[in-house]
Amino acid sequence: MPDTGKLQIDVIAADIVKPVDNATIRVTSRGDRSNLIDEMVTNSSGQTYTIELPAPPLEFSRQPSAQKPYSEYDISVTYEGYEQVNVQGVQVLPDTVSYQNIALNPLTRYENGWPQTITIDEHTLWGNFPPKIPEDEIKPLPQNTGYVVLPEPVVPEFIIVHMGMPTDTTAPNHWVPFKEYIKSVACSEIYATWPEETLKANILAIISLTLNRVFTEWYRGQGYDFTITNTTQFDQKYIHGRNKFIEITKVVDDIFNTYITRPGIRQPLFAQYNDGKRSNNPGWLSQWGSNDLGEKGYSAINILKHHYGQDIYLTHAEKVSGVPSSYPGTALRIGSSGPNVRTIQEQLNAIANNFPAIPKLRVDGVFDQNTKNSVEIFQGIFHLEQDGVVGFATWYRISQTYVAVTRMAELY
């Protein structure tokens, strides 16, 4: 029997930030739309059921291989009154769960009905991409030239990603929610089949490199109007609209405000990395090398110290922009009470206006069984562990979703 991976599709209406019930999803073989594999419709939460799809053997993604380690599929999404969306090259790895977020835009009388097409590029460990141009890992801090010079690293609400070379003035910019950017990059740069500590080490490097660009205003200091590019020779591979893997996104949700630094510097480390096979720079993280260490049982911090040196350490950005309040530091569960529970109940009720599968709650500041049930349903919709506990990851996902639905902001 061939190996298999799982795929789920989530659909929202971008104009009203609501899930789309009864959208039609067709899954076909890559490049062959006549070879229908499955046709599904979304439920009231805008989700399809999870389907199993053939994928290459697991060992192809656990060690460098001459065989492509993932299978690829095309999907189309149709819903009356909205633009059709086609996604080409959705990647499925064995023993993983992949999900594809789709935001539908309404048709207008000026549109001719041509579908929007998202093309998912090859994974950087498989495709042929230019290697990173080395830079200093510690950057000069920006001068006060009109922009706000941050006193300490802050997790921004959005990353402005330039979809081309820095000097390409024809390339578009995308405003991407910070966590969604990190998730997309990680799903394009590492394999979700790797050990969890390996995933964590690589994601910490991705976060640190990104926050260094934010904190030092690297591109703005050169006169550009973006935060980072999607080019591998300058920054990291970002694919707008690509599918993501739950194994990776769960790690990002748990550590998205954590970064690498060294004693005596204010900034996140510009944590450069390469694949470790086609290119290998001393003092950089080797992606395949980190996988080997993870297989041997190394922790994430020891993987990072092996590559970047023993003096590096992990710290946290205290401020997360774009959320009403920071995580209180203690998980909320049955038996909890007080203003933080009231905040979560109020935010879940607002989210329930857009996501009707989430039961509305009495706002009394008491974490009871009804609150636990609503939290579990929320966690299921947004691909979080369904434990009914509002820990770090769930707190920020509720807060960010609340902001999105109350001000019609981007959710994905």
Residue pairs with C-beta under 8 A, 6 or more apart in sequence:
2 54
2 55
2 57
3 54
3 55
3 56
3 57
3 58
3 94
3 95
4 52
4 53
4 54
4 55
4 94
4 95
5 52
5 53
5 55
5 70
5 71
5 92
5 93
5 94
5 95
5 96
5 97
5 98
6 50
6 51
6 52
6 53
6 92
6 96
6 97
6 98
7 27
7 50
7 51
7 53
7 73
7 90
7 92
7 97
7 98
7 99
7 100
7 243
8 47
8 48
8 49
8 50
8 51
8 97
8 98
8 99
8 100
9 25
9 40
9 42
9 47
9 48
9 75
9 77
9 99
9 100
9 102
10 19
10 42
10 46
10 47
10 48
10 99
10 100
10 101
10 102
11 19
11 20
11 23
11 25
11 42
11 46
11 47
11 77
11 79
11 102
11 103
11 104
12 18
12 19
12 20
12 46
12 101
12 102
12 103
12 104
12 411
12 412
13 19
13 20
13 82
13 103
13 104
13 106
14 103
14 104
14 105
14 410
15 105
15 106
15 408
16 354
16 408
17 354
17 404
17 405
17 408
17 409
17 411
18 46
18 354
18 355
19 42
19 44
19 45
19 46
19 47
19 354
19 355
19 381
20 42
20 46
20 79
20 82
20 104
21 42
21 43
21 44
21 46
22 41
22 42
22 79
23 41
23 42
23 46
23 77
23 78
23 79
23 104
24 39
24 40
24 41
24 77
24 78
24 79
25 38
25 39
25 40
25 41
25 42
25 48
25 75
25 76
25 77
26 33
26 36
26 38
26 39
26 75
26 76
27 36
27 37
27 38
27 39
27 40
27 51
27 53
27 73
27 74
27 75
28 34
28 35
28 36
28 37
28 73
28 74
28 75
28 76
29 35
29 37
29 73
29 74
30 71
30 72
30 73
30 74
30 88
30 89
31 74
31 88
32 74
33 74
33 76
37 51
37 53
37 73
38 51
40 48
40 49
40 51
41 48
42 48
43 357
44 356
44 357
45 355
45 357
45 381
47 381
50 97
53 71
53 73
53 92
54 71
55 70
55 71
55 92
55 93
55 94
56 67
56 68
56 69
56 70
56 71
56 94
57 94
58 94
58 95
58 193
59 65
60 67
60 68
60 69
61 69
61 70
61 93
61 94
61 191
61 193
61 194
62 191
62 193
62 194
62 291
62 295
63 288
63 291
64 125
64 277
64 288
68 126
69 93
69 123
69 126
69 191
69 193
70 91
70 92
70 93
70 123
70 126
71 91
71 92
72 89
72 90
72 91
72 92
72 120
73 89
73 90
73 92
74 86
74 87
74 88
74 89
74 90
75 86
75 87
75 90
75 100
76 84
76 85
76 86
76 87
76 115
77 84
77 85
77 86
77 87
77 102
77 104
78 84
79 104
81 106
81 107
82 104
82 105
82 106
82 107
83 104
83 105
83 106
83 107
83 111
83 113
83 115
83 116
84 113
84 115
84 116
85 102
85 104
85 115
85 116
85 117
85 118
86 115
86 116
86 117
86 118
87 100
87 102
87 117
87 118
87 119
87 120
87 241
87 243
88 117
88 118
88 119
88 120
89 119
89 120
89 121
90 98
90 100
90 120
90 243
91 98
91 120
91 123
91 187
91 242
91 243
92 98
93 191
93 192
93 193
93 245
94 193
95 193
96 192
96 193
96 245
96 246
96 247
97 245
97 246
97 247
98 192
98 243
98 244
98 245
98 246
99 243
99 244
99 245
99 246
99 383
100 243
100 244
101 241
101 243
101 244
101 412
103 410
103 411
103 412
105 116
107 113
118 240
118 241
118 242
120 239
120 241
120 242
120 243
121 127
121 188
121 237
121 239
121 242
123 188
123 189
123 191
124 188
124 189
124 232
124 237
124 275
125 189
125 190
125 191
125 275
125 287
125 288
129 232
129 237
130 231
130 232
130 233
131 232
131 233
131 274
131 278
131 279
132 232
132 233
132 234
132 272
132 273
132 274
132 279
132 281
132 284
133 233
133 234
134 272
134 281
135 270
135 272
136 270
137 269
137 270
137 271
137 272
137 283
138 262
138 265
138 267
138 269
138 270
139 212
139 216
139 218
139 267
139 270
140 216
141 149
141 215
141 216
141 266
141 267
142 149
142 216
142 217
142 220
142 221
143 149
143 221
145 221
147 217
147 220
149 217
150 215
152 266
152 317
152 318
152 319
153 211
153 214
153 215
153 259
153 266
153 267
153 268
153 317
154 214
154 215
154 317
154 319
154 320
154 321
155 178
155 211
155 256
155 257
155 317
155 319
155 320
155 321
156 178
156 214
156 227
156 321
156 322
157 177
157 178
157 321
157 322
158 175
158 176
158 177
158 178
158 322
158 410
159 175
159 176
159 177
159 178
159 181
159 210
159 214
159 227
159 228
160 173
160 174
160 175
160 176
160 225
160 226
160 227
160 228
161 173
161 174
161 176
161 181
161 226
161 227
161 228
161 229
161 230
161 238
161 240
162 168
162 171
162 172
162 173
162 219
162 224
162 226
162 228
162 229
162 230
163 171
163 172
163 173
163 174
163 229
163 230
163 238
163 240
164 170
164 171
164 229
164 230
164 231
165 171
165 229
165 231
165 234
166 219
166 222
166 224
166 229
166 231
166 234
173 225
173 226
174 240
175 410
176 184
176 238
176 240
176 410
177 400
177 410
177 411
177 412
178 210
178 256
179 252
179 253
179 256
179 396
179 400
180 412
181 210
181 238
182 203
182 206
182 207
182 210
182 252
182 256
183 244
183 248
183 249
183 252
184 238
184 239
184 240
184 242
184 244
185 206
185 210
185 236
185 237
185 238
186 199
186 202
186 203
186 206
186 248
186 251
186 252
187 242
187 243
187 244
187 245
187 248
187 249
188 236
188 237
188 238
188 239
188 242
189 202
189 206
189 236
189 237
189 287
190 198
190 199
190 202
190 203
190 248
190 287
191 291
192 199
192 245
192 246
192 247
192 248
193 247
194 202
194 291
194 294
195 291
195 294
195 295
196 247
196 251
196 294
197 294
197 298
197 299
197 300
197 303
198 290
198 291
198 293
198 294
198 295
198 300
198 303
199 247
199 248
199 251
200 251
200 255
200 300
201 285
201 290
201 294
201 300
201 301
201 303
201 304
202 273
202 285
202 287
202 290
203 248
203 251
203 252
203 255
204 255
204 258
204 259
204 260
204 271
204 300
204 304
204 314
205 260
205 271
205 273
205 285
205 304
206 236
206 271
207 255
207 256
207 258
207 259
207 268
208 259
208 260
208 261
208 268
208 269
208 270
208 271
209 235
209 236
209 268
209 270
209 271
209 272
209 273
210 228
210 236
211 259
211 268
211 317
212 218
212 267
212 268
212 269
212 270
212 271
213 219
213 227
213 228
213 235
214 227
215 266
215 267
215 268
216 267
219 226
219 227
219 228
219 229
220 227
228 235
228 236
228 238
229 235
230 236
230 237
230 238
230 239
246 383
249 383
250 383
250 384
250 385
250 393
253 384
253 392
253 393
253 396
253 397
254 392
254 393
256 396
257 316
257 317
257 320
258 314
258 315
258 316
258 317
259 268
259 269
259 314
259 315
259 316
259 317
260 268
260 269
260 271
260 304
260 308
260 312
260 313
260 314
261 267
261 268
261 269
261 312
261 313
261 314
261 315
262 269
262 309
262 311
262 312
262 313
263 311
263 313
269 308
269 312
271 285
271 308
272 281
272 284
272 285
273 284
273 285
273 286
273 287
273 307
274 280
274 281
274 284
274 285
274 286
274 287
275 286
275 287
275 288
276 286
276 287
276 288
276 289
276 290
277 288
280 286
283 307
283 308
283 309
284 307
284 308
285 303
285 304
285 307
285 308
286 307
289 307
290 303
290 307
293 302
293 303
293 306
294 303
298 306
301 313
301 314
304 312
305 312
318 326
319 326
320 326
320 396
322 400
322 403
323 396
323 399
323 400
323 403
324 343
324 347
324 399
324 402
324 403
325 343
325 399
327 392
327 395
327 396
328 340
328 395
331 389
331 390
331 391
331 392
332 340
332 341
332 344
332 367
332 389
332 390
332 395
333 367
333 372
333 388
333 389
333 390
334 367
334 368
334 369
334 371
334 372
334 388
335 367
336 367
337 365
337 366
337 367
338 365
339 365
341 365
341 366
341 367
341 371
342 363
342 364
342 365
344 371
344 375
344 390
344 395
344 398
345 361
345 362
345 363
345 364
345 365
345 371
346 363
347 398
347 399
347 401
347 402
348 358
348 360
348 361
348 371
348 374
348 375
348 378
348 398
349 360
349 361
349 363
350 402
350 405
350 406
351 358
351 378
351 398
351 401
351 402
351 405
352 358
352 359
352 360
352 374
353 405
354 405
355 378
355 381
357 377
357 381
358 374
358 377
358 378
358 381
359 370
359 373
359 374
359 377
360 374
361 370
361 371
361 374
362 370
372 388
373 388
375 388
375 389
375 390
375 394
376 386
376 387
376 388
378 384
378 394
378 397
378 398
378 401
379 385
379 386
379 387
379 388
379 394
380 386
382 397
382 401
384 393
384 394
384 397
385 393
390 398
401 411
403 409
404 410
404 411
405 411
